[in-house]
Amino acid sequence: MFCRNCGKELIGTPEICLGCGAKPLAGSGFCQACGAPTNPLAEICIKCGARLRQAVAADVSPKSRLATVLLAFFLGEFGAHRFYIGKIGTAVVMLVLTIIGVATALFFVGWAFLAATGIWAFIDFIIAIVGNMKDKEGKLIKNW
């Protein structure tokens, strides 16, 4: 196996390349089978004929896009979708703002909190539908 980033031969299946420090399959400049330079857009190595692994598949989250979209739609103001994808900090912020908004709903400031979390949840809903929502590890949530 060769590093797709620098082309250095790798022993076993290491998590990082000792030559460049990147994940071995993260690059697109070299063939993982023979180490030959490749076109970043190529699907097959011209030198050895091996199918080139695409790094894009490694950057897809195992989380369900359908679950994220439904949670954002129905429980978005409470941050349920953000709890699901692992973004606990912002989920707690959404939950606290919603609780404050409900508790002070008789006053103008309460409606402002509810409006802010509603808009935030709606934007997250749109981002999730389009497929640009990322989980806590920065991986795109693409799989329905």
C-alpha distance (Angstrom), angle and dihedral (degrees) to the residues before:
residue distance angle dihedral
M1 . . .
F2 3.79 . .
C3 3.81 131.4 .
R4 3.82 111.9 -101.4
N5 3.81 89.0 -150.2
C6 3.84 103.2 51.6
G7 3.82 105.2 4.9
K8 3.82 95.4 -121.4
E9 3.82 116.6 148.6
L10 3.80 112.6 -108.4
I11 3.78 128.4 -151.2
G12 3.81 113.0 -135.5
T13 3.80 117.2 -26.3
P14 3.81 106.5 -51.8
E15 3.79 123.1 -175.5
I16 3.82 91.9 -130.3
C17 3.77 133.9 23.5
L18 3.80 113.9 -111.6
G19 3.80 89.5 -149.4
C20 3.80 99.7 57.6
G21 3.83 106.7 3.2
A22 3.81 94.2 -122.0
K23 3.79 127.8 121.1
P24 3.82 105.0 -86.5
L25 3.80 95.3 -121.9
A26 3.81 96.0 38.0
G27 3.78 95.9 89.4
S28 3.77 130.5 69.2
G29 3.81 104.2 -159.3
F30 3.82 100.7 88.6
C31 3.81 138.7 40.0
Q32 3.81 113.7 -105.4
A33 3.83 90.7 -147.3
C34 3.83 102.9 49.0
G35 3.83 106.0 6.5
A36 3.81 94.4 -121.9
P37 3.83 118.1 147.9
T38 3.81 111.4 -98.1
N39 3.76 139.4 -170.2
P40 3.84 107.4 -99.2
L41 3.83 89.3 -130.0
A42 3.82 95.4 48.4
E43 3.79 120.3 112.8
I44 3.82 96.5 -166.4
C45 3.82 129.6 41.3
I46 3.81 110.6 -115.2
K47 3.81 92.7 -150.1
C48 3.83 102.3 49.2
G49 3.83 104.3 10.0
A50 3.82 94.4 -123.7
R51 3.79 118.3 150.1
L52 3.79 107.6 -109.7
R53 3.79 116.1 -126.8
Q54 3.75 113.6 -126.3
A55 3.80 118.3 -134.9
V56 3.80 90.7 -147.4
A57 3.81 92.2 78.2
A58 3.81 90.0 57.1
D59 3.81 90.3 56.3
V60 3.82 95.2 58.9
S61 3.78 117.8 104.8
P62 3.80 121.1 -126.5
K63 3.83 88.4 -135.7
S64 3.81 118.4 109.0
R65 3.78 116.6 -106.3
L66 3.81 90.5 -156.6
A67 3.81 91.8 55.3
T68 3.80 90.7 47.4
V69 3.81 92.3 50.1
L70 3.81 93.9 46.9
L71 3.79 93.3 46.7
A72 3.81 90.7 48.2
F73 3.81 91.0 50.1
F74 3.79 100.1 44.8
L75 3.83 103.9 26.5
G76 3.79 101.5 16.9
E77 3.79 96.4 122.2
F78 3.79 89.4 58.5
G79 3.82 91.6 51.1
A80 3.82 93.8 -117.8
H81 3.80 92.8 144.7
R82 3.80 90.7 52.5
F83 3.81 91.5 50.2
Y84 3.82 87.5 51.6
I85 3.83 95.0 52.5
G86 3.80 92.3 44.9
K87 3.81 100.6 -106.3
I88 3.79 92.4 130.6
G89 3.81 97.7 162.3
T90 3.80 96.6 57.4
A91 3.81 90.4 38.9
V92 3.80 90.2 57.9
V93 3.82 90.1 48.0
M94 3.81 90.6 53.1
L95 3.81 91.4 47.0
V96 3.82 93.8 48.9
L97 3.83 92.6 46.6
T98 3.80 90.3 50.8
I99 3.80 92.5 48.5
I100 3.81 90.8 48.9
G101 3.80 89.5 47.8
V102 3.78 93.3 51.3
A103 3.82 92.6 44.3
T104 3.80 92.6 51.5
A105 3.81 97.9 34.3
L106 3.80 91.6 125.4
F107 3.78 89.2 65.9
F108 3.80 126.8 63.5
V109 3.81 92.3 -115.8
G110 3.82 90.8 61.5
W111 3.79 92.0 58.3
A112 3.78 89.5 49.4
F113 3.82 90.9 56.7
L114 3.79 91.5 48.0
A115 3.80 91.7 47.5
A116 3.80 91.4 49.7
T117 3.80 94.1 51.2
G118 3.80 90.7 42.8
I119 3.79 92.0 54.5
W120 3.81 90.8 44.2
A121 3.82 91.0 51.2
F122 3.82 91.4 47.0
I123 3.80 91.8 52.0
D124 3.81 90.2 48.4
F125 3.82 88.6 49.3
I126 3.82 91.6 54.4
I127 3.82 92.1 45.4
A128 3.82 90.1 50.8
I129 3.81 93.2 49.1
V130 3.80 91.9 50.3
G131 3.81 90.7 49.6
N132 3.81 98.9 -116.9
M133 3.82 97.1 112.9
K134 3.80 113.5 117.0
D135 3.79 129.3 -155.4
K136 3.81 125.6 -131.7
E137 3.83 90.7 -80.2
G138 3.81 92.8 54.0
K139 3.81 94.1 -107.7
L140 3.78 118.5 141.0
I141 3.80 116.2 -112.2
K142 3.82 99.2 -133.1
N143 3.82 107.7 142.3
W144 3.79 115.2 93.4
